[in-house]
């Protein structure tokens, strides 16, 4: 049902795809299969175009009050396991307790410990084994969502995601990023099925720290540029096929909304208010970026993030903040027009996303750290190889330094 691998699979050529599948199978736990990674026609020499999505998306102010109606629509009843972060337990749990029993759903709420690790997944699976559940609900940030997906897969149950933040595009997806206890990226789990429901209460998002929303900008902003590179290279998307035109178009729409509405959405969060601009941004961060990255494909930006995450000093930074610097590196390495690079650097500076190594916790004079990031960025099968040219550690290290230099120039 799921495979844990310690890097993205290389889909750049049919031969590399076959090798990556073999590698993943070697590392699979007993009884686990490849999930979406095998979803291509065995009679063809290359992957089919594949698009995947959650079953249903619901968004708006006060959406939490409608969760019971949505669960009932999906045929869920009886005990449901809620894996909830701190904000969800404080703000959402009282609403669950009031509104779910009248529709036949009994919420069993377990606290999420804060890290999507094998230890936390195993702990929650063991707790769940003492009772029969009809579904798993993940409520909180991206790591809570990732953990809920993993637990639901282990229990062979449907999963529902109700994020309290718009800080990543993970809620839509059928994968989890697994971290070590120290916060480094350990690997990825890929699942056969997506969430049945993604429900986003924008009143809750509007009251979250602005830094979380802005981090979501960084994650979502990379979506278009990575999808563009993946399409140019005829690379493989995250669900095991070529990117569809639909996914690429959604990725571009995501970028357009971010550039148009980002500052206004920040103002709304400052005022703890829901506005049309915030609604559009939340949809872009969660839905458009989720569909765009998964079905459009990843490239260098997220690979650099994975490299940066190897450095302990970066662990205080949010996922999207590190992805934003990865995007700068990607644009520089691709040799994109200075007009495009300036637009993205200026936007990031205006909303508070990092544009330098120092801002993501990395000493720009630490050559060993930069080399370590670069080498992790280009491990076999990493998404950096979806770029339309050969990607080497030396070239990545040079691009990191050049992106940092440009970022410092913008600050000054």
C-alpha positions in Angstrom: 0.0 0.0 0.0 2.9 2.4 0.6 6.6 2.6 0.1 9.2 4.3 2.1 12.2 5.5 0.1 15.0 7.8 1.2 14.7 10.0 -1.9 12.3 10.8 -4.7 12.2 8.2 -7.5 14.0 9.1 -10.7 11.5 9.2 -13.5 13.7 11.0 -16.0 14.0 8.0 -18.3 12.2 4.7 -18.6 15.4 3.0 -17.5 15.9 5.2 -14.5 12.3 4.7 -13.5 12.7 0.9 -13.6 15.9 1.1 -11.5 14.2 3.4 -9.0 11.2 1.0 -8.7 13.6 -1.9 -8.0 15.4 0.2 -5.4 12.2 1.1 -3.7 10.9 -2.5 -3.7 14.2 -3.5 -2.0 13.5 -1.0 0.7 9.8 -1.7 1.1 8.4 -3.2 4.3 6.9 -6.6 3.9 3.5 -6.5 2.2 3.9 -3.0 1.0 3.6 -2.1 -2.7 4.6 0.8 -4.9 1.3 2.8 -4.8 1.1 5.5 -7.5 4.6 4.8 -8.6 3.5 1.9 -10.8 0.6 3.7 -12.3 1.8 3.6 -15.9 1.0 1.3 -18.8 3.2 -1.8 -18.8 2.9 -2.0 -22.6 4.5 1.4 -23.1 8.1 2.5 -22.8 7.3 5.6 -20.8 4.8 6.7 -18.1 1.2 7.7 -18.9 -0.1 11.1 -18.0 -1.6 10.9 -14.5 -3.7 13.4 -12.5 -4.8 12.7 -8.9 -6.7 14.7 -6.3 -8.6 14.5 -3.0 -12.2 13.3 -3.3 -13.8 16.5 -2.0 -12.6 20.0 -1.1 -14.5 22.3 1.3 -13.3 25.8 2.3 -14.7 28.8 4.0 -15.3 30.7 7.3 -16.7 28.3 9.9 -16.3 25.2 7.8 -15.5 23.2 11.0 -19.2 23.4 12.0 -20.0 21.4 8.8 -17.5 18.6 9.3 -20.2 16.3 10.7 -22.4 16.9 7.6 -19.4 16.1 5.3 -18.5 12.9 7.3 -22.0 11.7 7.1 -22.1 12.4 3.4 -19.1 10.1 3.0 -20.8 7.3 5.0 -18.6 7.6 8.1 -20.1 6.8 11.6 -19.1 5.5 15.0 -15.6 6.1 16.4 -13.3 8.3 14.3 -9.7 8.8 15.2 -8.7 12.5 15.3 -4.9 13.1 15.3 -4.8 16.7 16.4 -2.1 19.4 16.9 -2.3 21.9 19.7 -4.3 24.5 17.9 -6.8 21.9 16.7 -7.3 20.6 20.2 -7.8 24.0 21.6 -10.0 25.6 18.9 -11.6 22.7 16.8 -12.1 19.9 19.4 -14.9 21.7 21.3 -16.8 22.0 18.0 -16.2 18.4 17.1 -17.5 17.3 20.5 -20.6 19.4 20.1 -21.5 18.7 16.5 -20.3 15.2 15.6 -22.2 12.9 18.0 -25.7 14.2 16.7 -24.7 12.8 13.3 -23.5 9.5 14.6 -19.8 10.2 14.7 -17.8 9.8 18.0 -14.5 11.8 17.9 -11.6 10.0 19.7 -9.0 12.7 19.9 -5.3 11.9 20.2 -2.6 14.6 20.6 0.0 14.8 17.8 3.5 15.0 19.3 4.9 17.4 16.7 7.1 15.4 14.4 6.1 13.2 11.5 8.5 10.4 12.4 8.4 6.6 12.3 8.2 6.6 16.1 5.2 8.9 16.2 3.4 6.9 13.5 4.0 3.7 15.3 2.8 5.2 18.6 -0.5 6.3 17.1 -1.0 3.0 15.3 -0.5 1.1 18.5 -3.0 3.4 20.3 -5.5 2.9 17.5 -5.2 -0.9 17.6 -7.2 -0.9 20.9 -10.4 0.2 19.2 -12.2 -0.1 15.8 -12.4 3.2 13.8 -14.2 4.1 10.6 -11.7 6.8 9.5 -8.8 8.9 10.6 -8.9 12.7 10.7 -5.7 14.8 10.6 -6.1 18.3 12.1 -3.2 20.8 12.4 -0.2 21.7 10.3 1.5 19.8 7.5 3.3 17.3 9.7 0.0 16.4 11.5 -1.6 15.8 8.1 1.3 13.7 7.0 1.2 11.6 10.2 -2.6 11.1 9.8 -2.1 9.8 6.3 0.5 7.4 7.4 -1.6 6.1 10.3 -4.7 5.8 8.1 -2.7 3.8 5.6 -1.3 1.4 8.3 -4.9 0.9 9.6 -6.3 0.6 6.0 -8.8 3.4 6.7 -9.9 6.5 4.8 -8.3 9.8 5.8 -9.8 13.3 6.1 -7.6 16.3 6.5 -8.7 19.6 8.2 -5.7 21.9 8.4 -5.4 24.8 10.8 -2.7 26.5 8.7 -2.1 27.3 5.1 1.6 26.8 5.5 2.2 23.9 3.0 0.5 22.2 0.1 0.7 18.7 1.8 -3.0 18.4 2.8 -4.2 17.4 -0.7 -1.5 14.8 -1.3 -1.1 11.1 -1.1 2.3 11.2 0.4 4.1 11.9 3.7 7.5 13.4 4.4 9.1 11.4 7.2 11.5 13.1 9.4 14.1 11.9 12.0 13.7 12.9 15.6 16.2 15.6 15.0 14.2 17.2 12.1 16.1 16.0 9.1 14.3 14.5 6.1 14.5 10.7 6.4 12.3 9.6 3.5 8.9 9.6 1.8 5.8 7.4 2.0 3.6 7.2 -1.1 0.0 5.9 -0.8 -2.6 4.3 -3.0 -5.3 6.8 -2.2 -5.8 10.5 -1.5 -7.8 12.1 1.3 -11.5 11.6 0.9 -12.1 15.1 2.1 -10.0 18.3 2.7 -11.9 20.8 4.9 -10.4 24.2 5.5 -11.9 26.6 8.0 -10.5 30.0 6.9 -11.5 31.6 10.2 -9.0 29.4 11.9 -6.3 30.1 9.2 -6.9 33.8 9.6 -6.0 33.6 13.3 -2.8 31.6 12.8 0.6 33.3 12.9 1.3 35.2 9.7 4.6 33.5 9.4 2.8 30.2 8.7 0.7 31.7 5.9 3.8 33.3 4.3 5.7 30.0 4.5 2.8 28.5 2.5 3.5 31.2 -0.1 7.1 29.8 -0.4 5.9 26.3 -0.9 3.2 27.2 -3.3 5.3 29.7 -5.3 7.7 27.0 -6.3 4.9 24.9 -7.7 4.6 26.6 -11.1 8.4 26.8 -11.7 9.0 23.2 -10.8 6.0 22.0 -12.9 7.4 24.1 -15.8 10.8 22.4 -15.5 9.3 19.0 -15.1 7.2 19.5 -18.2 10.1 20.8 -20.2 12.2 17.8 -19.3 9.4 15.3 -19.9 9.9 14.3 -16.3 7.7 12.2 -14.0 5.3 13.8 -11.6 4.8 12.6 -8.0 1.8 10.3 -8.9 3.8 8.2 -11.4 3.2 9.7 -14.8 3.7 12.6 -17.1 2.3 15.9 -15.9 -1.1 16.7 -17.4 -1.9 20.0 -19.1 -4.5 20.5 -16.4 -1.9 20.2 -13.6 0.5 22.6 -15.3 -2.3 25.1 -15.8 -3.3 24.9 -12.1 0.3 25.4 -11.1 0.5 28.6 -13.2 -2.9 29.8 -11.7 -1.5 29.2 -8.2 1.5 31.4 -9.0 -0.7 34.2 -10.4 -2.9 34.3 -7.3 0.1 34.4 -5.0 1.7 37.3 -6.8 -1.6 39.2 -7.0 -3.1 38.5 -3.6 -0.2 37.7 -1.2 0.3 41.1 0.4 -3.5 41.6 0.8 -3.8 38.2 2.4 -1.0 39.1 4.9 -2.9 42.3 5.8 -6.1 40.2 6.4 -4.2 37.9 8.8 -2.7 40.9 10.6 -6.4 42.0 11.1 -7.4 38.4 12.0 -10.1 38.7 9.3 -11.3 36.6 6.4 -11.4 38.5 3.1 -11.7 37.4 -0.6 -8.0 37.8 -1.0 -7.3 35.5 1.9 -9.8 33.0 0.6 -8.0 32.9 -2.8 -4.6 32.6 -1.1 -5.8 29.7 1.1 -7.1 27.9 -1.9 -3.9 28.5 -3.8 -1.7 27.3 -0.9 -3.7 24.2 -0.2 -5.6 23.1 -3.3 -3.9 24.6 -6.3 -0.4 24.0 -5.1 -1.3 20.5 -3.8 -2.7 19.5 -7.2 0.1 21.4 -9.0 3.1 19.8 -7.2 1.7 16.3 -7.1 0.4 16.0 -10.7 2.6 18.7 -12.2 5.9 17.4 -10.8 8.8 18.6 -8.6 12.2 19.8 -9.6 15.2 21.5 -8.0 13.5 23.8 -5.5 12.2 20.9 -3.3 15.4 19.0 -3.7 17.4 21.9 -2.3 15.0 22.0 0.6 15.8 18.4 1.3 19.5 19.3 1.2 19.1 22.3 3.5 17.2 20.1 6.0 20.3 18.1 6.4 21.9 21.1 8.3 20.7 21.2 11.9 20.9 25.0 12.0 18.0 25.1 9.5 15.6 23.0 11.5 14.0 26.1 13.1 12.9 27.2 9.6 9.6 26.3 8.2 9.2 24.0 5.1 8.1 26.8 2.8 10.8 29.1 3.9 13.5 26.6 2.9 11.6 25.8 -0.4 11.6 29.6 -1.2 15.4 29.6 -1.1 15.4 26.4 -3.1 13.3 28.2 -5.7 15.8 31.1 -5.9 18.6 28.5 -6.4 16.5 26.8 -9.2 15.9 30.0 -11.1 19.6 31.0 -10.9 20.7 27.5 -12.0 18.3 27.5 -14.9 19.6 30.8 -16.1 16.1 32.4 -16.2 15.8 36.0 -17.3 16.8 38.5 -14.7 13.3 40.1 -15.0 11.8 36.9 -13.7 14.4 36.4 -11.0 14.0 40.0 -9.8 10.2 39.6 -9.7 10.4 36.5 -7.4 13.2 38.0 -5.2 11.2 41.2 -4.8 8.0 39.4 -4.0 9.7 37.2 -1.4 11.3 40.2 0.2 8.0 42.0 0.3 6.1 39.3 2.1 8.9 38.2 4.4 10.2 35.0 2.7 14.0 34.4 2.9 16.3 35.2 0.1 19.6 34.5 1.6 21.4 31.5 3.3 21.7 33.4 6.6 17.9 33.8 6.7 17.5 30.0 6.6 20.1 29.4 9.3 23.1 28.6 7.0 26.4 30.4 7.3 27.2 31.6 3.7 30.9 31.1 4.5 30.5 27.5 5.6 31.7 25.7 2.5 31.2 22.3 4.1 27.5 23.0 4.8 26.9 24.2 1.2 28.7 21.2 -0.2 26.6 18.9 2.0 23.4 20.6 0.8 24.5 20.3 -2.8 25.4 16.6 -2.5 22.0 15.7 -0.9 20.2 17.7 -3.6 21.5 15.5 -6.3 21.3 12.0 -4.8 20.0 9.4 -7.3 16.3 9.7 -7.8 16.0 13.2 -6.3 13.5 15.6 -7.9 16.5 17.8 -9.0 16.9 15.4 -11.9 13.6 16.6 -13.3 15.4 19.7 -14.5 15.9 19.8 -18.3 19.7 19.5 -18.0 22.2 17.5 -16.0 22.3 18.5 -12.4 25.6 18.1 -10.5 26.6 18.9 -6.9 29.2 21.4 -8.2 26.6 23.2 -10.2 24.1 23.2 -7.3 26.7 24.6 -4.9 27.6 27.4 -7.4 23.9 28.2 -7.8 23.3 28.3 -4.1 26.2 30.8 -3.6 25.0 32.9 -6.6 21.4 32.9 -5.3 22.6 33.9 -1.8 24.7 36.8 -3.3 21.7 38.1 -5.3 19.5 37.8 -2.2 21.9 39.8 -0.2 22.0 42.5 -2.9 18.2 42.8 -2.7 18.3 43.3 1.0 21.0 45.9 0.7 
